[in-house]
Amino acid sequence: MSDGEFAGDLLRFIEASPSPFHAVAEMARRLQAAGFQRLDERSTWQLSTRDRRYVVRDGGSITAFVVGTGAASESGFRLIGAHTDSPVLKVRPRPDVRRSGHRLVGVEPYGGLLLHTWMDRDLTLAGRVACRAADGSVELRLLRLPGAWLRIPSLAIHLFRELREEGLRLDPQRHMVPLWAAGDGPGLMAAVADHLGVDFDALLAWDLVTADTQPPALGGADSAYVFAPRLDNLGSCHAGLTALLAAEAGAATQVVIANDHEEVGSGSAEGARGPFLDDTLRRICAAADPAASDGQAFAVAVARSKLVSADMAHAVHPNYADRHEPGHQPRLGGGPVIKHHAGQSYATDAGTAGWFVARARDAGVAVQHFVTRADLPCGSTIGPVTAARVGIPTVDVGSPMLSMHSIREQAAAADIAPMVAVLRSHLEHPDS
């Protein structure tokens, strides 16, 4: 595919994924179209060489894999890790708020979002709702309200003259409450029930988040830029999935995992700190490796494995270049970025960085490097968490982007194909 075709496919993926649950549903749809079959964690797995399978945990995390032609204890795993969640405003359990003749929706920040970017935007709600079915069971339904339902209006400058001198300081409890309806308009959950076609009393619980209604787009000269919500980290989910679907099966078992809850520390059953990946890899070994009865087989498989943790990276900002370490300033369109941190906020070391550079050279792709300034704190991702949890040698990488954690982020169309190519090279390479 050309850069434009890769970019167009990414835009379609993001548009279909306004919440982690929608992202997993879209990944599952693409996997099924490519012949992957879903596994149930509640059942015993039977696996054979070249089987294409995937498993979902709690709707927001997914692992897909192709069983290698070699036993895991002999050939190991080639893994790609990403995350499905993005910073948003999450709807509270009791969402109805009334102020000054308006009905509003109670929300709280999820992750480190740039609050000011959510103001004066046309917003909707997306996620999942737990409903009581006619037989008394609990059914989880995906929801995406069509159109623009919410808005967080900013305060007019005439009422906020001190803005110029003091700058904008937002209190998420008071200032970031979206308007829903005027006067005695319908409540939020009444509208949700109507949209789902269920009685109001059938609504039991929900995981709903705000989402930008403006679709992702290509922009800039020659459509060189990608303007979109949730590039962090749907851009990496898309790259990992695309690489897996394009890769030729090899001796190593190829795995892509996309965890929920990275933006809030990964501490959940389906997050990277939880057992989802470890559970899945152990079950693959047990079901497909003849040596699985050997108590050391899984530890040997892990030692023969490599994980590429893919999360979007910071490109140098032309208006704030001083916020970047002078010798490490990745640029948009410059290719995949390897992330380094002496304090292990990233899991990269010489061995894993060397692995990624070698795979990039195999694919004909140049790499960039990112290091945080020594006088600034460093973010992190699932790489160190997964490496510590499972013990797999890990490299942290990402495609460069701007406006990270804004409601609208920016990347380069030219960076999509190179990342896919390196990730595919990683999946296909037999050398452990």
Order of alpha helices (4+ residues) and beta strands (2+ residues): alpha-alpha-beta-beta-beta-alpha-beta-beta-beta-beta-beta-alpha-beta-alpha-beta-beta-beta-alpha-beta-alpha-alpha-beta-beta-beta-alpha-beta-alpha-beta-beta-beta-alpha
